[in-house]
Protein backbone atom coordinates (compact mmCIF):
# COMPACT_ATOMS: atom_id res chain seq x y z
CA UNK A 1 0.00 0.00 0.00
CA UNK A 2 2.89 2.31 0.77
CA UNK A 3 4.38 1.73 -2.69
CA UNK A 4 1.05 2.47 -4.36
CA UNK A 5 0.64 5.68 -2.38
CA UNK A 6 4.16 6.84 -3.24
CA UNK A 7 3.62 6.02 -6.92
CA UNK A 8 0.35 7.93 -7.02
CA UNK A 9 1.92 10.86 -5.17
CA UNK A 10 4.77 11.02 -7.67
CA UNK A 11 2.30 10.84 -10.55
CA UNK A 12 0.24 13.67 -9.04
CA UNK A 13 3.29 15.86 -8.53
CA UNK A 14 4.34 15.30 -12.15
CA UNK A 15 0.87 16.22 -13.38
CA UNK A 16 0.81 19.37 -11.27
CA UNK A 17 4.22 20.47 -12.52
CA UNK A 18 3.18 19.86 -16.13
CA UNK A 19 0.06 21.95 -15.56
CA UNK A 20 2.08 24.83 -14.13
CA UNK A 21 4.48 24.64 -17.05
CA UNK A 22 1.62 24.63 -19.55
CA UNK A 23 0.01 27.57 -17.80
CA UNK A 24 3.26 29.53 -18.00
CA UNK A 25 3.61 28.72 -21.70
CA UNK A 26 -0.01 29.67 -22.33
CA UNK A 27 0.38 33.03 -20.64
CA UNK A 28 3.47 33.83 -22.68
CA UNK A 29 2.30 32.53 -26.06
CA UNK A 30 -1.41 33.31 -26.01
CA UNK A 31 -2.53 29.87 -24.86
CA UNK A 32 -3.27 28.00 -28.12
CA UNK A 33 -1.80 24.52 -28.29
CA UNK A 34 -0.96 24.02 -24.62
CA UNK A 35 -4.58 24.62 -23.59
CA UNK A 36 -5.79 22.09 -26.13
CA UNK A 37 -3.21 19.60 -24.92
CA UNK A 38 -4.27 20.11 -21.30
CA UNK A 39 -7.94 19.58 -22.22
CA UNK A 40 -7.09 16.41 -24.14
CA UNK A 41 -5.00 15.14 -21.23
CA UNK A 42 -7.81 15.89 -18.78
CA UNK A 43 -10.35 14.08 -20.95
CA UNK A 44 -8.16 11.00 -21.25
CA UNK A 45 -7.35 10.92 -17.55
CA UNK A 46 -11.01 11.43 -16.69
CA UNK A 47 -12.08 8.40 -18.68
CA UNK A 48 -9.19 6.31 -17.35
CA UNK A 49 -9.88 7.14 -13.71
CA UNK A 50 -13.63 6.62 -14.11
CA UNK A 51 -13.13 3.25 -15.83
CA UNK A 52 -10.58 2.14 -13.23
CA UNK A 53 -12.82 3.12 -10.35
CA UNK A 54 -15.87 1.43 -11.85
CA UNK A 55 -13.93 -1.75 -12.60
CA UNK A 56 -12.50 -1.86 -9.09
CA UNK A 57 -15.95 -1.35 -7.58
CA UNK A 58 -17.57 -3.96 -9.82
CA UNK A 59 -14.91 -6.47 -8.91
CA UNK A 60 -15.43 -5.91 -5.22
CA UNK A 61 -19.22 -6.08 -5.50
CA UNK A 62 -19.05 -9.28 -7.53
CA UNK A 63 -16.56 -10.89 -5.16
CA UNK A 64 -18.67 -10.02 -2.13
CA UNK A 65 -21.81 -11.37 -3.77
CA UNK A 66 -20.15 -14.62 -4.79
CA UNK A 67 -18.67 -15.07 -1.31
CA UNK A 68 -22.04 -14.56 0.35
CA UNK A 69 -23.75 -16.94 -2.09
CA UNK A 70 -21.01 -19.48 -1.42
CA UNK A 71 -21.64 -19.26 2.32
CA UNK A 72 -25.42 -19.36 2.01
CA UNK A 73 -26.65 -20.69 -1.37
CA UNK A 74 -30.30 -20.12 -0.41
CA UNK A 75 -29.73 -16.36 -0.40
CA UNK A 76 -28.90 -16.16 -4.11
CA UNK A 77 -32.38 -14.99 -5.11
CA UNK A 78 -32.36 -12.24 -2.46
CA UNK A 79 -28.89 -11.03 -3.47
CA UNK A 80 -29.55 -10.81 -7.19
CA UNK A 81 -31.45 -7.49 -7.25
CA UNK A 82 -29.02 -5.56 -5.00
CA UNK A 83 -26.11 -7.00 -7.00
CA UNK A 84 -27.52 -5.89 -10.35
CA UNK A 85 -28.53 -2.51 -8.96
CA UNK A 86 -25.05 -1.90 -7.54
CA UNK A 87 -23.40 -2.91 -10.82
CA UNK A 88 -25.71 -0.61 -12.79
CA UNK A 89 -24.92 2.35 -10.54
CA UNK A 90 -21.19 1.68 -10.82
CA UNK A 91 -21.44 1.49 -14.59
CA UNK A 92 -23.35 4.78 -14.60
CA UNK A 93 -20.41 6.42 -12.83
CA UNK A 94 -18.09 5.24 -15.61
CA UNK A 95 -20.51 6.60 -18.22
CA UNK A 96 -20.57 9.97 -16.45
CA UNK A 97 -16.79 10.12 -16.80
CA UNK A 98 -17.13 9.30 -20.49
CA UNK A 99 -19.73 12.04 -20.99
CA UNK A 100 -17.50 14.59 -19.25
CA UNK A 101 -14.63 13.55 -21.53
CA UNK A 102 -16.83 14.07 -24.60
CA UNK A 103 -17.80 17.52 -23.35
CA UNK A 104 -14.14 18.38 -22.77
CA UNK A 105 -13.09 17.21 -26.22
CA UNK A 106 -15.80 19.41 -27.68
CA UNK A 107 -13.89 22.40 -26.30
CA UNK A 108 -10.71 21.59 -28.22
Secondary structure, DSSP 8 states (H G I E B T S, - for coil): -HHHHHHHHHHHHHHHHHHHHHHHHHHHH-SHHHHHHHHHHHHHHHHHHHHHHHHHHHHHHHHHHHHHHHH-GGGHHHHHHHHHHHHHHHHHHHHHHHHHHHHHHTT-
